[in-house]
Amino acid sequence: MFYQLKPSIPVIYNDQKAYAFAVIDYGEEHHLMWVCVSDATGEIWTVANPHIRVQGNWTMDAPRKKVDAK
């Protein structure tokens, strides 16, 4: 199943800031795959759920701590 996110969600993967604009759900036996566009390069990648984090939200005073994905 392919879900378009409206609005997109600011995320971090591989220490890069990006926006997730869609999610692919292959079913129960698989991770969600986030479709993201990199802020720095404009490249579009799919990223497995364990490797993606939401960016901190400074308007809500909610910084994010760095967590190693496994």
PyMOL Python script that loads the backbone (N, CA, C, O; Angstrom):
from pymol import cmd

cmd.read_pdbstr("""\
ATOM      1  N   MET A   1       0.848  -1.156   0.000  1.00  0.00           N
ATOM      2  CA  MET A   1       0.000   0.000   0.000  1.00  0.00           C
ATOM      3  C   MET A   1       0.902   1.230   0.000  1.00  0.00           C
ATOM      4  O   MET A   1       1.900   1.275   0.719  1.00  0.00           O
ATOM      5  N   PHE A   2       0.555   2.203  -0.791  1.00  0.00           N
ATOM      6  CA  PHE A   2       1.313   3.441  -0.903  1.00  0.00           C
ATOM      7  C   PHE A   2       0.463   4.571  -0.331  1.00  0.00           C
ATOM      8  O   PHE A   2      -0.667   4.785  -0.768  1.00  0.00           O
ATOM      9  N   TYR A   3       1.012   5.299   0.654  1.00  0.00           N
ATOM     10  CA  TYR A   3       0.299   6.402   1.286  1.00  0.00           C
ATOM     11  C   TYR A   3       1.061   7.697   1.050  1.00  0.00           C
ATOM     12  O   TYR A   3       2.244   7.799   1.377  1.00  0.00           O
ATOM     13  N   GLN A   4       0.378   8.687   0.479  1.00  0.00           N
ATOM     14  CA  GLN A   4       0.993  10.001   0.342  1.00  0.00           C
ATOM     15  C   GLN A   4       0.739  10.787   1.623  1.00  0.00           C
ATOM     16  O   GLN A   4      -0.388  10.831   2.117  1.00  0.00           O
ATOM     17  N   LEU A   5       1.788  11.405   2.161  1.00  0.00           N
ATOM     18  CA  LEU A   5       1.675  12.174   3.392  1.00  0.00           C
ATOM     19  C   LEU A   5       1.389  13.633   3.059  1.00  0.00           C
ATOM     20  O   LEU A   5       2.133  14.261   2.306  1.00  0.00           O
ATOM     21  N   LYS A   6       0.319  14.164   3.617  1.00  0.00           N
ATOM     22  CA  LYS A   6      -0.032  15.569   3.412  1.00  0.00           C
ATOM     23  C   LYS A   6      -0.342  16.164   4.768  1.00  0.00           C
ATOM     24  O   LYS A   6      -1.388  15.842   5.332  1.00  0.00           O
ATOM     25  N   PRO A   7       0.496  17.004   5.318  1.00  0.00           N
ATOM     26  CA  PRO A   7       1.741  17.529   4.766  1.00  0.00           C
ATOM     27  C   PRO A   7       2.889  16.535   4.948  1.00  0.00           C
ATOM     28  O   PRO A   7       2.761  15.538   5.658  1.00  0.00           O
ATOM     29  N   SER A   8       4.003  16.827   4.295  1.00  0.00           N
ATOM     30  CA  SER A   8       5.188  15.987   4.463  1.00  0.00           C
ATOM     31  C   SER A   8       5.734  16.158   5.888  1.00  0.00           C
ATOM     32  O   SER A   8       5.417  17.128   6.576  1.00  0.00           O
ATOM     33  N   ILE A   9       6.560  15.191   6.312  1.00  0.00           N
ATOM     34  CA  ILE A   9       7.083  15.178   7.677  1.00  0.00           C
ATOM     35  C   ILE A   9       8.591  15.406   7.636  1.00  0.00           C
ATOM     36  O   ILE A   9       9.293  14.683   6.929  1.00  0.00           O
ATOM     37  N   PRO A  10       9.116  16.397   8.377  1.00  0.00           N
ATOM     38  CA  PRO A  10      10.567  16.595   8.425  1.00  0.00           C
ATOM     39  C   PRO A  10      11.220  15.464   9.223  1.00  0.00           C
ATOM     40  O   PRO A  10      10.859  15.215  10.373  1.00  0.00           O
ATOM     41  N   VAL A  11      12.178  14.790   8.603  1.00  0.00           N
ATOM     42  CA  VAL A  11      12.824  13.624   9.210  1.00  0.00           C
ATOM     43  C   VAL A  11      14.332  13.726   9.085  1.00  0.00           C
ATOM     44  O   VAL A  11      14.860  14.614   8.415  1.00  0.00           O
ATOM     45  N   ILE A  12      15.018  12.795   9.745  1.00  0.00           N
ATOM     46  CA  ILE A  12      16.475  12.653   9.643  1.00  0.00           C
ATOM     47  C   ILE A  12      16.787  11.204   9.336  1.00  0.00           C
ATOM     48  O   ILE A  12      16.247  10.301   9.974  1.00  0.00           O
ATOM     49  N   TYR A  13      17.659  10.972   8.358  1.00  0.00           N
ATOM     50  CA  TYR A  13      18.203   9.639   8.103  1.00  0.00           C
ATOM     51  C   TYR A  13      19.648   9.797   7.657  1.00  0.00           C
ATOM     52  O   TYR A  13      19.979  10.740   6.938  1.00  0.00           O
ATOM     53  N   ASN A  14      20.502   8.883   8.079  1.00  0.00           N
ATOM     54  CA  ASN A  14      21.942   8.965   7.770  1.00  0.00           C
ATOM     55  C   ASN A  14      22.502  10.355   8.070  1.00  0.00           C
ATOM     56  O   ASN A  14      23.310  10.879   7.303  1.00  0.00           O
ATOM     57  N   ASP A  15      22.072  10.954   9.186  1.00  0.00           N
ATOM     58  CA  ASP A  15      22.516  12.293   9.599  1.00  0.00           C
ATOM     59  C   ASP A  15      22.195  13.375   8.574  1.00  0.00           C
ATOM     60  O   ASP A  15      22.856  14.413   8.547  1.00  0.00           O
ATOM     61  N   GLN A  16      21.194  13.150   7.734  1.00  0.00           N
ATOM     62  CA  GLN A  16      20.748  14.146   6.764  1.00  0.00           C
ATOM     63  C   GLN A  16      19.339  14.586   7.097  1.00  0.00           C
ATOM     64  O   GLN A  16      18.507  13.776   7.505  1.00  0.00           O
ATOM     65  N   LYS A  17      19.069  15.871   6.923  1.00  0.00           N
ATOM     66  CA  LYS A  17      17.703  16.352   7.052  1.00  0.00           C
ATOM     67  C   LYS A  17      16.978  16.093   5.742  1.00  0.00           C
ATOM     68  O   LYS A  17      17.540  16.233   4.656  1.00  0.00           O
ATOM     69  N   ALA A  18      15.719  15.713   5.874  1.00  0.00           N
ATOM     70  CA  ALA A  18      14.929  15.382   4.690  1.00  0.00           C
ATOM     71  C   ALA A  18      13.449  15.568   5.009  1.00  0.00           C
ATOM     72  O   ALA A  18      13.075  15.856   6.146  1.00  0.00           O
ATOM     73  N   TYR A  19      12.624  15.399   3.992  1.00  0.00           N
ATOM     74  CA  TYR A  19      11.183  15.393   4.165  1.00  0.00           C
ATOM     75  C   TYR A  19      10.639  14.073   3.653  1.00  0.00           C
ATOM     76  O   TYR A  19      10.925  13.659   2.530  1.00  0.00           O
ATOM     77  N   ALA A  20       9.845  13.413   4.501  1.00  0.00           N
ATOM     78  CA  ALA A  20       9.145  12.199   4.074  1.00  0.00           C
ATOM     79  C   ALA A  20       7.833  12.640   3.453  1.00  0.00           C
ATOM     80  O   ALA A  20       7.058  13.365   4.077  1.00  0.00           O
ATOM     81  N   PHE A  21       7.580  12.205   2.223  1.00  0.00           N
ATOM     82  CA  PHE A  21       6.342  12.605   1.568  1.00  0.00           C
ATOM     83  C   PHE A  21       5.440  11.431   1.233  1.00  0.00           C
ATOM     84  O   PHE A  21       4.338  11.617   0.715  1.00  0.00           O
ATOM     85  N   ALA A  22       5.910  10.206   1.530  1.00  0.00           N
ATOM     86  CA  ALA A  22       5.081   9.024   1.304  1.00  0.00           C
ATOM     87  C   ALA A  22       5.598   7.874   2.160  1.00  0.00           C
ATOM     88  O   ALA A  22       6.747   7.871   2.601  1.00  0.00           O
ATOM     89  N   VAL A  23       4.721   6.899   2.381  1.00  0.00           N
ATOM     90  CA  VAL A  23       5.074   5.685   3.113  1.00  0.00           C
ATOM     91  C   VAL A  23       4.589   4.494   2.294  1.00  0.00           C
ATOM     92  O   VAL A  23       3.474   4.494   1.773  1.00  0.00           O
ATOM     93  N   ILE A  24       5.453   3.469   2.189  1.00  0.00           N
ATOM     94  CA  ILE A  24       5.087   2.231   1.508  1.00  0.00           C
ATOM     95  C   ILE A  24       4.978   1.140   2.559  1.00  0.00           C
ATOM     96  O   ILE A  24       5.912   0.910   3.327  1.00  0.00           O
ATOM     97  N   ASP A  25       3.847   0.479   2.588  1.00  0.00           N
ATOM     98  CA  ASP A  25       3.589  -0.603   3.541  1.00  0.00           C
ATOM     99  C   ASP A  25       3.480  -1.909   2.754  1.00  0.00           C
ATOM    100  O   ASP A  25       2.498  -2.134   2.047  1.00  0.00           O
ATOM    101  N   TYR A  26       4.494  -2.765   2.881  1.00  0.00           N
ATOM    102  CA  TYR A  26       4.510  -4.041   2.164  1.00  0.00           C
ATOM    103  C   TYR A  26       3.819  -5.159   2.941  1.00  0.00           C
ATOM    104  O   TYR A  26       3.707  -6.279   2.442  1.00  0.00           O
ATOM    105  N   GLY A  27       3.362  -4.871   4.140  1.00  0.00           N
ATOM    106  CA  GLY A  27       2.637  -5.875   4.909  1.00  0.00           C
ATOM    107  C   GLY A  27       3.298  -6.195   6.233  1.00  0.00           C
ATOM    108  O   GLY A  27       4.275  -5.565   6.637  1.00  0.00           O
ATOM    109  N   GLU A  28       2.742  -7.183   6.890  1.00  0.00           N
ATOM    110  CA  GLU A  28       3.117  -7.523   8.260  1.00  0.00           C
ATOM    111  C   GLU A  28       4.565  -7.966   8.436  1.00  0.00           C
ATOM    112  O   GLU A  28       5.144  -7.724   9.495  1.00  0.00           O
ATOM    113  N   GLU A  29       5.151  -8.588   7.467  1.00  0.00           N
ATOM    114  CA  GLU A  29       6.495  -9.162   7.598  1.00  0.00           C
ATOM    115  C   GLU A  29       7.609  -8.195   7.206  1.00  0.00           C
ATOM    116  O   GLU A  29       8.772  -8.594   7.157  1.00  0.00           O
ATOM    117  N   HIS A  30       7.283  -6.942   6.927  1.00  0.00           N
ATOM    118  CA  HIS A  30       8.270  -5.989   6.419  1.00  0.00           C
ATOM    119  C   HIS A  30       8.201  -4.675   7.185  1.00  0.00           C
ATOM    120  O   HIS A  30       7.172  -4.332   7.767  1.00  0.00           O
ATOM    121  N   HIS A  31       9.317  -3.945   7.177  1.00  0.00           N
ATOM    122  CA  HIS A  31       9.338  -2.601   7.745  1.00  0.00           C
ATOM    123  C   HIS A  31       8.564  -1.656   6.827  1.00  0.00           C
ATOM    124  O   HIS A  31       8.468  -1.884   5.621  1.00  0.00           O
ATOM    125  N   LEU A  32       8.019  -0.600   7.413  1.00  0.00           N
ATOM    126  CA  LEU A  32       7.505   0.482   6.589  1.00  0.00           C
ATOM    127  C   LEU A  32       8.679   1.099   5.843  1.00  0.00           C
ATOM    128  O   LEU A  32       9.783   1.169   6.383  1.00  0.00           O
ATOM    129  N   MET A  33       8.461   1.543   4.628  1.00  0.00           N
ATOM    130  CA  MET A  33       9.485   2.226   3.846  1.00  0.00           C
ATOM    131  C   MET A  33       9.031   3.668   3.651  1.00  0.00           C
ATOM    132  O   MET A  33       7.957   3.924   3.106  1.00  0.00           O
ATOM    133  N   TRP A  34       9.856   4.602   4.100  1.00  0.00           N
ATOM    134  CA  TRP A  34       9.548   6.020   4.001  1.00  0.00           C
ATOM    135  C   TRP A  34      10.195   6.579   2.741  1.00  0.00           C
ATOM    136  O   TRP A  34      11.387   6.371   2.516  1.00  0.00           O
ATOM    137  N   VAL A  35       9.433   7.279   1.922  1.00  0.00           N
ATOM    138  CA  VAL A  35       9.954   7.908   0.706  1.00  0.00           C
ATOM    139  C   VAL A  35      10.315   9.339   1.084  1.00  0.00           C
ATOM    140  O   VAL A  35       9.456  10.140   1.452  1.00  0.00           O
ATOM    141  N   CYS A  36      11.626   9.645   0.982  1.00  0.00           N
ATOM    142  CA  CYS A  36      12.143  10.924   1.488  1.00  0.00           C
ATOM    143  C   CYS A  36      12.922  11.666   0.410  1.00  0.00           C
ATOM    144  O   CYS A  36      13.542  11.058  -0.463  1.00  0.00           O
ATOM    145  N   VAL A  37      12.877  12.989   0.491  1.00  0.00           N
ATOM    146  CA  VAL A  37      13.704  13.827  -0.370  1.00  0.00           C
ATOM    147  C   VAL A  37      14.693  14.567   0.521  1.00  0.00           C
ATOM    148  O   VAL A  37      14.299  15.211   1.493  1.00  0.00           O
ATOM    149  N   SER A  38      15.977  14.474   0.189  1.00  0.00           N
ATOM    150  CA  SER A  38      17.048  15.090   0.963  1.00  0.00           C
ATOM    151  C   SER A  38      17.050  16.606   0.780  1.00  0.00           C
ATOM    152  O   SER A  38      16.946  17.102  -0.342  1.00  0.00           O
ATOM    153  N   ASP A  39      17.171  17.340   1.889  1.00  0.00           N
ATOM    154  CA  ASP A  39      17.280  18.801   1.813  1.00  0.00           C
ATOM    155  C   ASP A  39      18.550  19.221   1.074  1.00  0.00           C
ATOM    156  O   ASP A  39      18.526  20.160   0.277  1.00  0.00           O
ATOM    157  N   ALA A  40      19.653  18.528   1.338  1.00  0.00           N
ATOM    158  CA  ALA A  40      20.957  18.939   0.812  1.00  0.00           C
ATOM    159  C   ALA A  40      21.130  18.645  -0.680  1.00  0.00           C
ATOM    160  O   ALA A  40      21.682  19.464  -1.413  1.00  0.00           O
ATOM    161  N   THR A  41      20.663  17.488  -1.125  1.00  0.00           N
ATOM    162  CA  THR A  41      20.967  17.068  -2.497  1.00  0.00           C
ATOM    163  C   THR A  41      19.743  16.973  -3.403  1.00  0.00           C
ATOM    164  O   THR A  41      19.881  16.951  -4.626  1.00  0.00           O
ATOM    165  N   GLY A  42      18.558  16.918  -2.821  1.00  0.00           N
ATOM    166  CA  GLY A  42      17.355  16.753  -3.625  1.00  0.00           C
ATOM    167  C   GLY A  42      17.114  15.317  -4.071  1.00  0.00           C
ATOM    168  O   GLY A  42      16.161  15.036  -4.797  1.00  0.00           O
ATOM    169  N   GLU A  43      17.989  14.408  -3.630  1.00  0.00           N
ATOM    170  CA  GLU A  43      17.822  13.001  -3.988  1.00  0.00           C
ATOM    171  C   GLU A  43      16.617  12.412  -3.270  1.00  0.00           C
ATOM    172  O   GLU A  43      16.291  12.817  -2.154  1.00  0.00           O
ATOM    173  N   ILE A  44      15.962  11.462  -3.911  1.00  0.00           N
ATOM    174  CA  ILE A  44      14.820  10.784  -3.326  1.00  0.00           C
ATOM    175  C   ILE A  44      15.218   9.345  -3.033  1.00  0.00           C
ATOM    176  O   ILE A  44      15.712   8.630  -3.904  1.00  0.00           O
ATOM    177  N   TRP A  45      14.990   8.932  -1.775  1.00  0.00           N
ATOM    178  CA  TRP A  45      15.345   7.589  -1.327  1.00  0.00           C
ATOM    179  C   TRP A  45      14.193   6.980  -0.550  1.00  0.00           C
ATOM    180  O   TRP A  45      13.376   7.696   0.029  1.00  0.00           O
ATOM    181  N   THR A  46      14.130   5.663  -0.539  1.00  0.00           N
ATOM    182  CA  THR A  46      13.245   4.979   0.396  1.00  0.00           C
ATOM    183  C   THR A  46      14.113   4.522   1.559  1.00  0.00           C
ATOM    184  O   THR A  46      15.201   3.981   1.362  1.00  0.00           O
ATOM    185  N   VAL A  47      13.620   4.746   2.772  1.00  0.00           N
ATOM    186  CA  VAL A  47      14.380   4.475   3.983  1.00  0.00           C
ATOM    187  C   VAL A  47      13.554   3.562   4.882  1.00  0.00           C
ATOM    188  O   VAL A  47      12.385   3.838   5.150  1.00  0.00           O
ATOM    189  N   ALA A  48      14.166   2.472   5.346  1.00  0.00           N
ATOM    190  CA  ALA A  48      13.472   1.533   6.227  1.00  0.00           C
ATOM    191  C   ALA A  48      13.161   2.190   7.575  1.00  0.00           C
ATOM    192  O   ALA A  48      13.926   3.023   8.062  1.00  0.00           O
ATOM    193  N   ASN A  49      12.066   1.818   8.149  1.00  0.00           N
ATOM    194  CA  ASN A  49      11.567   2.422   9.382  1.00  0.00           C
ATOM    195  C   ASN A  49      12.605   2.515  10.514  1.00  0.00           C
ATOM    196  O   ASN A  49      12.648   3.550  11.179  1.00  0.00           O
ATOM    197  N   PRO A  50      13.450   1.490  10.776  1.00  0.00           N
ATOM    198  CA  PRO A  50      14.398   1.609  11.895  1.00  0.00           C
ATOM    199  C   PRO A  50      15.469   2.683  11.696  1.00  0.00           C
ATOM    200  O   PRO A  50      16.142   3.055  12.657  1.00  0.00           O
ATOM    201  N   HIS A  51      15.643   3.190  10.474  1.00  0.00           N
ATOM    202  CA  HIS A  51      16.724   4.134  10.183  1.00  0.00           C
ATOM    203  C   HIS A  51      16.242   5.575  10.056  1.00  0.00           C
ATOM    204  O   HIS A  51      17.004   6.446   9.635  1.00  0.00           O
ATOM    205  N   ILE A  52      15.016   5.829  10.407  1.00  0.00           N
ATOM    206  CA  ILE A  52      14.464   7.166  10.216  1.00  0.00           C
ATOM    207  C   ILE A  52      13.989   7.722  11.551  1.00  0.00           C
ATOM    208  O   ILE A  52      13.458   6.993  12.388  1.00  0.00           O
ATOM    209  N   ARG A  53      14.188   9.032  11.737  1.00  0.00           N
ATOM    210  CA  ARG A  53      13.754   9.717  12.946  1.00  0.00           C
ATOM    211  C   ARG A  53      13.087  11.029  12.552  1.00  0.00           C
ATOM    212  O   ARG A  53      13.426  11.621  11.527  1.00  0.00           O
ATOM    213  N   VAL A  54      12.148  11.477  13.362  1.00  0.00           N
ATOM    214  CA  VAL A  54      11.507  12.766  13.140  1.00  0.00           C
ATOM    215  C   VAL A  54      12.453  13.860  13.617  1.00  0.00           C
ATOM    216  O   VAL A  54      13.114  13.705  14.643  1.00  0.00           O
ATOM    217  N   GLN A  55      12.523  14.967  12.878  1.00  0.00           N
ATOM    218  CA  GLN A  55      13.346  16.098  13.300  1.00  0.00           C
ATOM    219  C   GLN A  55      12.754  16.723  14.551  1.00  0.00           C
ATOM    220  O   GLN A  55      11.555  16.609  14.807  1.00  0.00           O
ATOM    221  N   GLY A  56      13.606  17.387  15.331  1.00  0.00           N
ATOM    222  CA  GLY A  56      13.131  18.113  16.503  1.00  0.00           C
ATOM    223  C   GLY A  56      12.198  19.241  16.081  1.00  0.00           C
ATOM    224  O   GLY A  56      12.282  19.738  14.958  1.00  0.00           O
ATOM    225  N   ASN A  57      11.325  19.635  16.972  1.00  0.00           N
ATOM    226  CA  ASN A  57      10.363  20.689  16.684  1.00  0.00           C
ATOM    227  C   ASN A  57      10.640  21.845  17.636  1.00  0.00           C
ATOM    228  O   ASN A  57      10.193  21.825  18.782  1.00  0.00           O
ATOM    229  N   TRP A  58      11.366  22.841  17.176  1.00  0.00           N
ATOM    230  CA  TRP A  58      11.763  23.931  18.061  1.00  0.00           C
ATOM    231  C   TRP A  58      10.576  24.789  18.492  1.00  0.00           C
ATOM    232  O   TRP A  58      10.641  25.430  19.541  1.00  0.00           O
ATOM    233  N   THR A  59       9.491  24.819  17.712  1.00  0.00           N
ATOM    234  CA  THR A  59       8.320  25.604  18.122  1.00  0.00           C
ATOM    235  C   THR A  59       7.621  24.978  19.323  1.00  0.00           C
ATOM    236  O   THR A  59       6.939  25.668  20.082  1.00  0.00           O
ATOM    237  N   MET A  60       7.793  23.672  19.491  1.00  0.00           N
ATOM    238  CA  MET A  60       7.205  22.981  20.629  1.00  0.00           C
ATOM    239  C   MET A  60       8.257  22.671  21.694  1.00  0.00           C
ATOM    240  O   MET A  60       7.986  21.944  22.650  1.00  0.00           O
ATOM    241  N   ASP A  61       9.478  23.237  21.518  1.00  0.00           N
ATOM    242  CA  ASP A  61      10.583  22.995  22.438  1.00  0.00           C
ATOM    243  C   ASP A  61      10.799  21.492  22.637  1.00  0.00           C
ATOM    244  O   ASP A  61      10.904  21.006  23.763  1.00  0.00           O
ATOM    245  N   ALA A  62      10.862  20.771  21.512  1.00  0.00           N
ATOM    246  CA  ALA A  62      11.009  19.316  21.567  1.00  0.00           C
ATOM    247  C   ALA A  62      12.226  18.869  20.766  1.00  0.00           C
ATOM    248  O   ALA A  62      12.077  18.304  19.682  1.00  0.00           O
ATOM    249  N   PRO A  63      13.444  19.117  21.293  1.00  0.00           N
ATOM    250  CA  PRO A  63      14.638  18.653  20.576  1.00  0.00           C
ATOM    251  C   PRO A  63      14.694  17.130  20.571  1.00  0.00           C
ATOM    252  O   PRO A  63      14.114  16.483  21.443  1.00  0.00           O
ATOM    253  N   ARG A  64      15.381  16.566  19.606  1.00  0.00           N
ATOM    254  CA  ARG A  64      15.527  15.113  19.512  1.00  0.00           C
ATOM    255  C   ARG A  64      16.942  14.724  19.878  1.00  0.00           C
ATOM    256  O   ARG A  64      17.903  15.374  19.467  1.00  0.00           O
ATOM    257  N   LYS A  65      17.065  13.663  20.653  1.00  0.00           N
ATOM    258  CA  LYS A  65      18.369  13.121  20.990  1.00  0.00           C
ATOM    259  C   LYS A  65      18.782  12.151  19.898  1.00  0.00           C
ATOM    260  O   LYS A  65      17.942  11.478  19.301  1.00  0.00           O
ATOM    261  N   LYS A  66      20.090  12.083  19.641  1.00  0.00           N
ATOM    262  CA  LYS A  66      20.592  11.156  18.634  1.00  0.00           C
ATOM    263  C   LYS A  66      20.476   9.724  19.164  1.00  0.00           C
ATOM    264  O   LYS A  66      20.930   9.421  20.267  1.00  0.00           O
ATOM    265  N   VAL A  67      19.864   8.852  18.363  1.00  0.00           N
ATOM    266  CA  VAL A  67      19.676   7.449  18.735  1.00  0.00           C
ATOM    267  C   VAL A  67      20.213   6.609  17.586  1.00  0.00           C
ATOM    268  O   VAL A  67      19.880   6.847  16.425  1.00  0.00           O
ATOM    269  N   ASP A  68      21.042   5.628  17.911  1.00  0.00           N
ATOM    270  CA  ASP A  68      21.569   4.745  16.878  1.00  0.00           C
ATOM    271  C   ASP A  68      20.495   3.748  16.478  1.00  0.00           C
ATOM    272  O   ASP A  68      19.972   3.015  17.317  1.00  0.00           O
ATOM    273  N   ALA A  69      20.168   3.725  15.182  1.00  0.00           N
ATOM    274  CA  ALA A  69      19.200   2.740  14.675  1.00  0.00           C
ATOM    275  C   ALA A  69      19.889   1.403  14.510  1.00  0.00           C
ATOM    276  O   ALA A  69      21.053   1.344  14.112  1.00  0.00           O
ATOM    277  N   LYS A  70      19.192   0.348  14.809  1.00  0.00           N
ATOM    278  CA  LYS A  70      19.783  -0.986  14.668  1.00  0.00           C
ATOM    279  C   LYS A  70      19.036  -1.776  13.640  1.00  0.00           C
ATOM    280  O   LYS A  70      19.381  -2.928  13.376  1.00  0.00           O
TER     281      LYS A  70
END
""", "prot")
cmd.dss("prot")
cmd.show_as("cartoon", "prot")
cmd.util.cbc("prot")
cmd.orient("prot")
